[in-house]
Amino acid sequence: MRKSLYIFFVLVVGWLMTVGLTCEKRNVEVPVLNSAATPIEVNTSNNGYSEDGVYDAYDDVDQIREDNDFLEILSVHLESLTFKVVENSSAANTKISGWIQVSESSDGPFKNVIEINDLDLASVLNVEQKPDLNAEGVAEIDAALSPLIGGISKLASKKIYFRIEGTASPAPPPNVHFKIEVKVYLTVVGVVEVDVPA
């Protein structure tokens, strides 16, 4: 009895698939969260420092588009921004204060995005920092990302420049020497083509 019910069920499903269902192509919006890190190294014999790093937003967004078969990108915006001290060979108990800044251009002007206050380098080594973000810096990043919205043909080279600037205590010697990674989290919304039942 069970075998005949199973065969009947398979036949009905097969019939429905052949006569009752057709598919059509539709465009669907898909959001994707992605992250990428930009390293910046400070190595100075002064207590003041200013060093830059470059985030290639075009390569990041284009890779997301390719990985997800996006036909078009509807929006790209900053979801969050973090940083992490990944190397440190400064003197024991070295603390830094200053800003992480951002600009659309290597020539600036740079806008403040993350404030750093008396950060003990050794105590936060390899611990991701998730600070509050300055609205002016966030607006600068979103403005820099806006040219990446549109069809594939509209994607254009776009780099975003980060700068870490501030002072360290105690002052050298030895050198103030550390490396941080600024991590950009983006939400990219794209259009994909899918088959849906008509």
DONUDO-688782 format. One record per atom (N, C-alpha, C): x, y, z; residue in one letter; residue number from 1. Coordinates in Angstrom, 1 decimal. Layout:
// DONUDO-688782
PT     east    north       up   rest    nr
PT        X        Y        Z      A   NUM
...
//
This chain:
// DONUDO-688782
PT     east    north       up   rest    nr
PT      0.8     -1.2      0.0      M     1
PT      0.0      0.0      0.0      M     1
PT      0.9      1.3      0.0      M     1
PT      1.9      1.2      0.9      R     2
PT      2.8      2.4      0.9      R     2
PT      3.5      2.6     -0.4      R     2
PT      3.9      1.5     -1.0      K     3
PT      4.6      1.6     -2.3      K     3
PT      3.8      2.3     -3.3      K     3
PT      2.5      1.8     -3.4      S     4
PT      1.6      2.4     -4.4      S     4
PT      1.3      3.9     -4.2      S     4
PT      1.2      4.2     -2.9      L     5
PT      0.9      5.7     -2.5      L     5
PT      2.2      6.5     -2.9      L     5
PT      3.3      6.0     -2.7      Y     6
PT      4.6      6.7     -3.1      Y     6
PT      4.6      6.9     -4.6      Y     6
PT      4.3      5.8     -5.3      I     7
PT      4.4      5.9     -6.8      I     7
PT      3.3      6.9     -7.3      I     7
PT      2.1      6.9     -6.7      F     8
PT      1.1      7.8     -7.0      F     8
PT      1.6      9.3     -6.8      F     8
PT      2.2      9.5     -5.6      F     9
PT      2.7     10.8     -5.3      F     9
PT      3.7     11.3     -6.3      F     9
PT      4.7     10.4     -6.6      V    10
PT      5.7     10.8     -7.6      V    10
PT      5.1     11.1     -8.9      V    10
PT      4.1     10.4     -9.4      L    11
PT      3.5     10.6    -10.7      L    11
PT      2.7     12.0    -10.6      L    11
PT      2.1     12.3     -9.5      V    12
PT      1.3     13.6     -9.4      V    12
PT      2.3     14.7     -9.5      V    12
PT      3.4     14.6     -8.7      V    13
PT      4.4     15.7     -8.7      V    13
PT      5.0     15.9    -10.0      V    13
PT      5.3     14.8    -10.7      G    14
PT      5.9     14.9    -12.1      G    14
PT      4.9     15.5    -13.0      G    14
PT      3.6     15.2    -12.9      W    15
PT      2.6     15.8    -13.8      W    15
PT      2.5     17.3    -13.5      W    15
PT      2.5     17.7    -12.3      L    16
PT      2.4     19.1    -11.9      L    16
PT      3.6     19.9    -12.5      L    16
PT      4.8     19.3    -12.4      M    17
PT      6.0     19.9    -12.9      M    17
PT      6.0     20.1    -14.4      M    17
PT      5.3     19.2    -15.1      T    18
PT      5.4     19.3    -16.6      T    18
PT      4.3     20.1    -17.1      T    18
PT      3.1     20.2    -16.5      V    19
PT      2.0     20.9    -17.1      V    19
PT      1.6     22.2    -16.4      V    19
PT      1.9     22.3    -15.1      G    20
PT      1.3     23.4    -14.4      G    20
PT      2.3     24.5    -14.1      G    20
PT      3.6     24.3    -14.1      L    21
PT      4.5     25.3    -13.7      L    21
PT      5.4     25.8    -14.8      L    21
PT      5.4     27.1    -14.9      T    22
PT      6.4     27.7    -15.9      T    22
PT      7.2     28.8    -15.0      T    22
PT      8.3     29.1    -15.5      C    23
PT      9.1     30.1    -14.8      C    23
PT      9.4     31.3    -15.7      C    23
PT      9.6     32.4    -15.0      E    24
PT     10.0     33.7    -15.7      E    24
PT     11.1     34.3    -14.9      E    24
PT     11.9     35.1    -15.6      K    25
PT     13.0     35.8    -15.0      K    25
PT     12.6     37.1    -14.3      K    25
PT     13.1     37.3    -13.1      R    26
PT     12.8     38.5    -12.4      R    26
PT     14.1     39.1    -11.8      R    26
PT     14.1     40.4    -11.6      N    27
PT     15.3     41.0    -11.0      N    27
PT     14.9     41.2     -9.5      N    27
PT     15.9     40.8     -8.6      V    28
PT     15.7     40.8     -7.2      V    28
PT     16.9     41.6     -6.6      V    28
PT     16.6     42.4     -5.6      E    29
PT     17.6     43.1     -4.8      E    29
PT     18.2     42.3     -3.7      E    29
PT     19.5     42.2     -3.7      V    30
PT     20.2     41.4     -2.7      V    30
PT     21.3     42.3     -1.9      V    30
PT     21.2     42.4     -0.6      P    31
PT     22.2     43.1      0.2      P    31
PT     23.3     42.2      0.6      P    31
PT     24.6     42.7      0.5      V    32
PT     25.7     41.9      0.9      V    32
PT     26.6     42.7      1.8      V    32
PT     27.0     42.1      3.0      L    33
PT     27.9     42.8      3.9      L    33
PT     29.3     42.3      3.6      L    33
PT     30.2     43.2      3.5      N    34
PT     31.6     42.8      3.2      N    34
PT     32.6     43.6      4.1      N    34
PT     33.8     43.1      4.3      S    35
PT     34.8     43.9      5.0      S    35
PT     36.1     43.8      4.4      S    35
PT     36.9     44.8      4.5      A    36
PT     38.3     44.8      4.0      A    36
PT     39.2     45.7      4.9      A    36
PT     40.4     45.2      5.1      A    37
PT     41.3     45.9      6.0      A    37
PT     42.4     46.7      5.3      A    37
PT     42.7     47.9      5.8      T    38
PT     43.8     48.7      5.2      T    38
PT     44.9     48.9      6.3      T    38
PT     46.1     48.4      6.0      P    39
PT     47.2     48.5      7.0      P    39
PT     47.8     49.9      6.9      P    39
PT     48.2     50.4      8.1      I    40
PT     49.0     51.6      8.2      I    40
PT     50.1     51.4      9.3      I    40
PT     51.3     51.7      8.9      E    41
PT     52.4     51.4      9.8      E    41
PT     53.0     52.8     10.2      E    41
PT     53.3     52.9     11.5      V    42
PT     53.9     54.1     12.1      V    42
PT     55.3     53.6     12.7      V    42
PT     56.3     54.3     12.3      N    43
PT     57.7     54.1     12.8      N    43
PT     58.4     55.4     12.8      N    43
PT     58.5     56.0     13.9      T    44
PT     59.1     57.3     14.0      T    44
PT     59.9     57.5     15.3      T    44
PT     60.9     58.4     15.1      S    45
PT     61.8     58.7     16.3      S    45
PT     61.2     60.0     17.0      S    45
PT     60.1     60.5     16.6      N    46
PT     59.4     61.6     17.2      N    46
PT     58.2     61.1     18.0      N    46
PT     57.7     61.9     18.9      N    47
PT     56.4     61.5     19.6      N    47
PT     55.2     61.8     18.7      N    47
PT     55.3     62.7     17.7      G    48
PT     54.2     63.0     16.8      G    48
PT     54.3     62.1     15.6      G    48
PT     53.2     61.8     15.0      Y    49
PT     53.2     60.9     13.8      Y    49
PT     52.1     61.2     12.9      Y    49
PT     52.2     60.9     11.6      S    50
PT     51.2     61.1     10.6      S    50
PT     51.5     60.1      9.5      S    50
PT     50.7     59.1      9.3      E    51
PT     50.9     58.1      8.3      E    51
PT     49.6     57.8      7.6      E    51
PT     49.7     57.5      6.3      D    52
PT     48.6     57.2      5.4      D    52
PT     48.5     55.7      5.0      D    52
PT     47.3     55.3      4.7      G    53
PT     47.0     54.0      4.0      G    53
PT     45.9     54.2      3.0      G    53
PT     45.8     53.3      2.1      V    54
PT     44.8     53.4      1.0      V    54
PT     43.9     52.2      0.9      V    54
PT     42.6     52.5      0.8      Y    55
PT     41.6     51.4      0.7      Y    55
PT     41.1     51.5     -0.7      Y    55
PT     41.2     50.4     -1.5      D    56
PT     40.7     50.4     -2.9      D    56
PT     39.3     50.0     -2.9      D    56
PT     38.4     51.0     -2.8      A    57
PT     36.9     50.7     -2.8      A    57
PT     36.5     50.1     -4.1      A    57
PT     37.0     50.5     -5.2      Y    58
PT     36.6     49.9     -6.5      Y    58
PT     36.8     48.4     -6.5      Y    58
PT     38.0     48.0     -6.2      D    59
PT     38.3     46.5     -6.2      D    59
PT     37.4     45.7     -5.3      D    59
PT     37.2     46.3     -4.1      D    60
PT     36.3     45.6     -3.2      D    60
PT     34.9     45.5     -3.7      D    60
PT     34.3     46.6     -4.2      V    61
PT     32.9     46.5     -4.7      V    61
PT     32.8     45.7     -5.9      V    61
PT     33.8     45.8     -6.8      D    62
PT     33.8     45.0     -8.1      D    62
PT     33.8     43.6     -7.8      D    62
PT     34.6     43.2     -6.8      Q    63
PT     34.7     41.7     -6.4      Q    63
PT     33.4     41.3     -5.8      Q    63
PT     32.7     42.1     -5.0      I    64
PT     31.4     41.7     -4.5      I    64
PT     30.4     41.6     -5.7      I    64
PT     30.5     42.5     -6.7      R    65
PT     29.6     42.4     -7.8      R    65
PT     29.8     41.1     -8.6      R    65
PT     31.1     40.8     -8.8      E    66
PT     31.4     39.6     -9.5      E    66
PT     31.0     38.3     -8.8      E    66
PT     31.3     38.3     -7.5      D    67
PT     31.0     37.1     -6.7      D    67
PT     29.5     36.8     -6.6      D    67
PT     28.7     37.8     -6.7      N    68
PT     27.2     37.7     -6.5      N    68
PT     26.5     37.8     -7.8      N    68
PT     27.2     37.9     -9.0      D    69
PT     26.5     38.1    -10.3      D    69
PT     25.6     39.3    -10.3      D    69
PT     25.9     40.4     -9.7      F    70
PT     25.1     41.6     -9.8      F    70
PT     25.0     42.1    -11.2      F    70
PT     23.8     42.5    -11.6      L    71
PT     23.7     43.2    -12.9      L    71
PT     23.9     44.7    -12.7      L    71
PT     23.6     45.1    -11.5      E    72
PT     23.6     46.6    -11.2      E    72
PT     23.8     46.7     -9.7      E    72
PT     24.5     47.8     -9.3      I    73
PT     24.6     48.1     -7.9      I    73
PT     23.7     49.3     -7.6      I    73
PT     22.8     49.0     -6.6      L    74
PT     21.8     50.0     -6.3      L    74
PT     22.3     51.0     -5.2      L    74
PT     23.1     50.5     -4.2      S    75
PT     23.6     51.3     -3.2      S    75
PT     24.9     50.7     -2.6      S    75
PT     25.7     51.6     -2.1      V    76
PT     27.0     51.2     -1.4      V    76
PT     27.1     52.2     -0.2      V    76
PT     27.1     51.7      1.0      H    77
PT     27.3     52.6      2.1      H    77
PT     28.1     51.9      3.3      H    77
PT     28.7     52.8      4.1      L    78
PT     29.5     52.3      5.2      L    78
PT     28.6     51.8      6.3      L    78
PT     28.8     50.5      6.7      E    79
PT     28.1     49.9      7.7      E    79
PT     28.8     50.2      9.1      E    79
PT     30.1     50.0      9.1      S    80
PT     30.9     50.4     10.3      S    80
PT     32.3     50.5     10.0      S    80
PT     33.1     51.0     10.9      L    81
PT     34.5     51.2     10.7      L    81
PT     35.2     50.8     12.0      L    81
PT     36.2     49.9     12.0      T    82
PT     36.9     49.6     13.2      T    82
PT     38.4     49.6     12.9      T    82
PT     39.2     49.5     14.0      F    83
PT     40.6     49.4     13.8      F    83
PT     41.2     48.4     14.8      F    83
PT     42.4     47.9     14.5      K    84
PT     43.1     46.9     15.4      K    84
PT     44.6     47.2     15.3      K    84
PT     45.2     47.2     16.4      V    85
PT     46.7     47.2     16.5      V    85
PT     47.2     45.8     16.3      V    85
PT     47.9     45.5     15.2      V    86
PT     48.3     44.2     14.8      V    86
PT     49.8     43.9     15.1      V    86
PT     50.6     45.0     15.2      E    87
PT     52.0     44.8     15.6      E    87
PT     52.4     46.0     16.5      E    87
PT     53.3     45.7     17.4      N    88
PT     53.7     46.8     18.3      N    88
PT     55.1     46.5     18.8      N    88
PT     56.1     47.3     18.6      S    89
PT     57.4     47.2     19.1      S    89
PT     57.9     48.5     19.8      S    89
PT     56.9     49.3     20.2      S    90
PT     57.2     50.5     20.9      S    90
PT     57.6     50.2     22.3      S    90
PT     58.1     51.3     23.0      A    91
PT     58.5     51.1     24.4      A    91
PT     57.3     50.6     25.3      A    91
PT     57.6     49.9     26.3      A    92
PT     56.5     49.4     27.2      A    92
PT     55.6     50.6     27.7      A    92
PT     54.3     50.3     27.8      N    93
PT     53.3     51.3     28.3      N    93
PT     53.1     52.5     27.3      N    93
PT     53.5     52.4     26.1      T    94
PT     53.3     53.5     25.1      T    94
PT     51.8     53.6     24.9      T    94
PT     51.4     54.9     25.0      K    95
PT     50.0     55.2     24.7      K    95
PT     49.9     56.2     23.6      K    95
PT     48.9     56.1     22.8      I    96
PT     48.7     57.0     21.6      I    96
PT     47.4     57.8     21.8      I    96
PT     47.4     59.0     21.3      S    97
PT     46.2     59.8     21.2      S    97
PT     46.2     60.5     19.8      S    97
PT     45.0     60.8     19.3      G    98
PT     44.9     61.4     18.0      G    98
PT     43.6     61.1     17.3      G    98
PT     43.8     61.0     16.0      W    99
PT     42.6     60.7     15.1      W    99
PT     43.0     59.7     14.0      W    99
PT     42.0     58.9     13.6      I   100
PT     42.0     58.3     12.3      I   100
PT     41.2     59.2     11.4      I   100
PT     41.7     59.6     10.3      Q   101
PT     41.1     60.5      9.4      Q   101
PT     40.8     59.9      8.0      Q   101
PT     40.0     60.5      7.2      V   102
PT     39.6     60.0      5.9      V   102
PT     39.5     61.1      4.9      V   102
PT     39.8     60.7      3.6      S   103
PT     39.6     61.7      2.5      S   103
PT     39.4     60.9      1.2      S   103
PT     38.7     61.6      0.3      E   104
PT     38.5     61.1     -1.1      E   104
PT     39.8     61.2     -1.9      E   104
PT     40.7     62.1     -1.5      S   105
PT     41.9     62.5     -2.2      S   105
PT     43.1     62.3     -1.3      S   105
PT     44.2     61.9     -2.0      S   106
PT     45.5     61.8     -1.2      S   106
PT     46.0     63.2     -0.7      S   106
PT     45.5     64.2     -1.4      D   107
PT     45.9     65.6     -1.0      D   107
PT     45.0     66.2      0.1      D   107
PT     43.9     65.4      0.4      G   108
PT     43.0     65.9      1.4      G   108
PT     42.0     66.9      0.8      G   108
PT     41.2     67.6      1.6      P   109
PT     41.3     67.7      3.1      P   109
PT     40.9     66.4      3.7      P   109
PT     41.5     66.0      4.9      F   110
PT     41.1     64.9      5.7      F   110
PT     40.1     65.2      6.7      F   110
PT     39.1     64.4      6.9      K   111
PT     38.1     64.6      7.9      K   111
PT     38.2     63.5      9.0      K   111
PT     38.1     64.0     10.2      N   112
PT     38.2     63.1     11.4      N   112
PT     37.0     62.1     11.4      N   112
PT     37.4     60.8     11.6      V   113
PT     36.3     59.7     11.7      V   113
PT     36.4     58.9     13.0      V   113
PT     37.6     58.7     13.5      I   114
PT     37.7     58.0     14.8      I   114
PT     38.7     58.7     15.7      I   114
PT     38.2     59.0     16.9      E   115
PT     39.1     59.7     17.9      E   115
PT     39.8     58.6     18.8      E   115
PT     41.1     58.8     19.0      I   116
PT     41.9     57.8     19.9      I   116
PT     42.4     58.6     21.1      I   116
PT     42.0     58.1     22.3      N   117
PT     42.4     58.8     23.5      N   117
PT     43.2     57.8     24.4      N   117
PT     44.5     58.1     24.7      D   118
PT     45.3     57.3     25.6      D   118
PT     45.2     55.8     25.4      D   118
PT     45.3     55.4     24.2      L   119
PT     45.2     54.0     23.9      L   119
PT     46.6     53.3     24.2      L   119
PT     46.6     52.4     25.1      D   120
PT     47.8     51.6     25.5      D   120
PT     48.0     50.5     24.4      D   120
PT     49.0     50.7     23.6      L   121
PT     49.2     49.8     22.4      L   121
PT     49.3     48.3     22.8      L   121
PT     50.1     48.0     23.9      A   122
PT     50.3     46.6     24.2      A   122
PT     49.0     46.0     24.7      A   122
PT     48.2     46.7     25.4      S   123
PT     47.0     46.1     26.0      S   123
PT     45.9     45.8     25.0      S   123
PT     45.9     46.5     23.8      V   124
PT     44.9     46.3     22.8      V   124
PT     45.4     45.5     21.6      V   124
PT     46.6     44.9     21.7      L   125
PT     47.2     44.2     20.6      L   125
PT     46.2     43.1     20.1      L   125
PT     45.9     43.1     18.8      N   126
PT     45.1     42.1     18.2      N   126
PT     43.6     42.1     18.7      N   126
PT     43.2     43.2     19.3      V   127
PT     41.8     43.3     19.8      V   127
PT     41.1     44.4     18.9      V   127
PT     40.1     44.0     18.2      E   128
PT     39.4     44.9     17.3      E   128
PT     38.7     46.0     18.2      E   128
PT     38.9     47.3     17.8      Q   129
PT     38.3     48.4     18.5      Q   129
PT     37.1     48.9     17.7      Q   129
PT     36.0     49.1     18.4      K   130
PT     34.8     49.5     17.7      K   130
PT     34.3     50.8     18.3      K   130
PT     35.0     51.9     17.9      P   131
PT     34.6     53.2     18.5      P   131
PT     33.4     53.8     17.8      P   131
PT     32.9     54.9     18.5      D   132
PT     31.9     55.7     17.9      D   132
PT     32.6     56.4     16.7      D   132
PT     31.8     56.7     15.7      L   133
PT     32.3     57.3     14.4      L   133
PT     31.8     58.8     14.4      L   133
PT     32.8     59.6     13.9      N   134
PT     32.4     61.0     13.7      N   134
PT     31.6     61.2     12.4      N   134
PT     30.5     61.9     12.5      A   135
PT     29.6     62.0     11.4      A   135
PT     30.2     62.6     10.1      A   135
PT     31.1     63.5     10.3      E   136
PT     31.8     64.2      9.2      E   136
PT     32.6     63.2      8.4      E   136
PT     33.3     62.3      9.1      G   137
PT     34.1     61.3      8.4      G   137
PT     33.3     60.3      7.7      G   137
PT     32.2     59.9      8.4      V   138
PT     31.3     58.9      7.7      V   138
PT     30.7     59.5      6.4      V   138
PT     30.3     60.8      6.5      A   139
PT     29.8     61.4      5.3      A   139
PT     30.8     61.5      4.2      A   139
PT     32.1     61.6      4.5      E   140
PT     33.2     61.7      3.5      E   140
PT     33.3     60.3      2.9      E   140
PT     33.2     59.2      3.7      I   141
PT     33.3     57.9      3.1      I   141
PT     32.1     57.6      2.2      I   141
PT     30.9     57.9      2.6      D   142
PT     29.7     57.6      1.8      D   142
PT     29.8     58.4      0.5      D   142
PT     30.3     59.6      0.6      A   143
PT     30.4     60.4     -0.7      A   143
PT     31.4     59.8     -1.6      A   143
PT     32.5     59.3     -1.0      A   144
PT     33.5     58.6     -1.9      A   144
PT     33.0     57.4     -2.5      A   144
PT     32.1     56.7     -1.8      L   145
PT     31.5     55.4     -2.4      L   145
PT     30.5     55.6     -3.4      L   145
PT     29.8     56.8     -3.5      S   146
PT     28.7     57.0     -4.3      S   146
PT     29.0     56.8     -5.8      S   146
PT     30.2     57.1     -6.4      P   147
PT     30.4     56.8     -7.8      P   147
PT     30.4     55.3     -8.2      P   147
PT     30.4     54.4     -7.2      L   148
PT     30.4     53.0     -7.4      L   148
PT     28.9     52.5     -7.6      L   148
PT     27.9     53.3     -7.5      I   149
PT     26.5     52.9     -7.7      I   149
PT     26.2     53.0     -9.2      I   149
PT     25.5     52.0     -9.7      G   150
PT     25.0     52.0    -11.1      G   150
PT     25.3     50.7    -11.8      G   150
PT     25.2     50.7    -13.1      G   151
PT     25.5     49.5    -13.9      G   151
PT     27.0     49.2    -14.0      G   151
PT     27.3     48.1    -14.5      I   152
PT     28.7     47.6    -14.5      I   152
PT     29.6     48.6    -15.3      I   152
PT     29.0     49.2    -16.3      S   153
PT     29.8     50.2    -17.1      S   153
PT     30.1     51.4    -16.3      S   153
PT     29.4     51.7    -15.2      K   154
PT     29.6     52.9    -14.5      K   154
PT     30.6     52.8    -13.4      K   154
PT     31.0     51.5    -13.1      L   155
PT     32.0     51.3    -12.1      L   155
PT     33.4     52.0    -12.5      L   155
PT     33.9     52.8    -11.6      A   156
PT     35.1     53.5    -11.9      A   156
PT     36.1     53.4    -10.8      A   156
PT     37.4     53.6    -11.1      S   157
PT     38.4     53.5    -10.0      S   157
PT     38.1     54.4     -8.9      S   157
PT     38.1     53.9     -7.7      K   158
PT     37.9     54.8     -6.5      K   158
PT     38.7     54.3     -5.3      K   158
PT     39.5     55.2     -4.8      K   159
PT     40.3     54.9     -3.6      K   159
PT     39.9     55.8     -2.5      K   159
PT     40.0     55.3     -1.3      I   160
PT     39.7     56.1     -0.1      I   160
PT     41.0     56.1      0.7      I   160
PT     41.4     57.3      1.2      Y   161
PT     42.7     57.5      1.9      Y   161
PT     42.4     57.7      3.4      Y   161
PT     43.1     56.8      4.2      F   162
PT     43.0     56.9      5.6      F   162
PT     44.3     57.5      6.2      F   162
PT     44.3     58.2      7.2      R   163
PT     45.5     58.8      7.9      R   163
PT     45.3     58.6      9.4      R   163
PT     46.4     58.1     10.0      I   164
PT     46.4     58.1     11.5      I   164
PT     47.4     59.2     11.9      I   164
PT     46.9     60.1     12.8      E   165
PT     47.7     61.3     13.1      E   165
PT     47.6     61.5     14.6      E   165
PT     48.7     61.8     15.3      G   166
PT     48.6     62.1     16.7      G   166
PT     49.9     62.1     17.4      G   166
PT     49.9     61.8     18.7      T   167
PT     51.1     61.8     19.5      T   167
PT     51.2     60.5     20.4      T   167
PT     52.4     60.2     20.8      A   168
PT     52.7     59.0     21.6      A   168
PT     53.4     59.4     22.9      A   168
PT     53.1     58.7     23.9      S   169
PT     53.8     58.9     25.2      S   169
PT     54.1     57.6     25.8      S   169
PT     55.4     57.3     26.3      P   170
PT     56.5     58.3     26.3      P   170
PT     57.1     58.5     24.9      P   170
PT     57.8     59.6     24.8      A   171
PT     58.4     60.0     23.5      A   171
PT     59.7     59.1     23.3      A   171
PT     60.1     58.8     22.1      P   172
PT     61.2     58.0     21.8      P   172
PT     62.5     58.6     22.4      P   172
PT     63.6     57.8     22.6      P   173
PT     63.7     56.5     22.1      P   173
PT     63.1     55.4     23.0      P   173
PT     62.9     54.2     22.6      P   174
PT     63.1     53.8     21.2      P   174
PT     62.0     54.3     20.3      P   174
PT     62.0     54.0     19.0      N   175
PT     61.0     54.5     18.1      N   175
PT     59.6     54.1     18.5      N   175
PT     58.7     55.0     18.2      V   176
PT     57.2     54.6     18.3      V   176
PT     57.0     53.8     17.0      V   176
PT     56.7     52.5     17.2      H   177
PT     56.6     51.6     16.1      H   177
PT     55.5     50.7     16.3      H   177
PT     54.4     50.9     15.5      F   178
PT     53.3     50.0     15.5      F   178
PT     52.6     50.0     14.2      F   178
PT     51.7     48.9     14.0      K   179
PT     50.9     48.8     12.8      K   179
PT     49.5     48.6     13.2      K   179
PT     48.6     49.4     12.5      I   180
PT     47.2     49.2     12.7      I   180
PT     46.5     48.7     11.4      I   180
PT     45.4     48.1     11.5      E   181
PT     44.5     47.9     10.3      E   181
PT     43.2     48.6     10.6      E   181
PT     42.9     49.4      9.6      V   182
PT     41.5     50.1      9.6      V   182
PT     40.6     49.2      8.8      V   182
PT     39.5     48.7      9.4      K   183
PT     38.6     47.8      8.7      K   183
PT     37.3     48.5      8.3      K   183
PT     37.1     48.4      7.0      V   184
PT     35.8     49.0      6.4      V   184
PT     34.8     47.9      6.2      V   184
PT     33.6     48.1      6.8      Y   185
PT     32.5     47.2      6.6      Y   185
PT     31.5     47.9      5.7      Y   185
PT     31.2     47.3      4.5      L   186
PT     30.3     47.9      3.6      L   186
PT     29.1     47.1      3.4      L   186
PT     27.9     47.7      3.2      T   187
PT     26.7     47.0      2.7      T   187
PT     26.5     47.4      1.2      T   187
PT     26.6     46.4      0.4      V   188
PT     26.4     46.7     -1.1      V   188
PT     25.0     46.0     -1.5      V   188
PT     24.1     46.8     -2.0      V   189
PT     22.9     46.2     -2.5      V   189
PT     22.9     46.1     -4.0      V   189
PT     22.8     44.9     -4.6      G   190
PT     22.8     44.7     -6.0      G   190
PT     21.6     44.0     -6.5      G   190
PT     21.5     44.0     -7.8      V   191
PT     20.4     43.4     -8.5      V   191
PT     20.9     42.1     -9.2      V   191
PT     20.1     41.0     -8.9      V   192
PT     20.4     39.7     -9.6      V   192
PT     19.2     39.2    -10.3      V   192
PT     19.4     38.4    -11.4      E   193
PT     18.3     37.9    -12.1      E   193
PT     18.1     36.4    -11.7      E   193
PT     16.8     36.1    -11.3      V   194
PT     16.5     34.8    -10.8      V   194
PT     15.2     34.3    -11.6      V   194
PT     15.1     32.9    -11.6      D   195
PT     13.9     32.3    -12.2      D   195
PT     12.9     32.1    -11.1      D   195
PT     11.7     32.6    -11.3      V   196
PT     10.6     32.4    -10.3      V   196
PT      9.4     31.7    -11.0      V   196
PT      8.6     30.9    -10.3      P   197
PT      7.4     30.4    -10.9      P   197
PT      6.5     31.5    -11.4      P   197
PT      5.9     31.3    -12.5      A   198
PT      5.0     32.3    -13.1      A   198
PT      3.6     32.1    -12.5      A   198
//
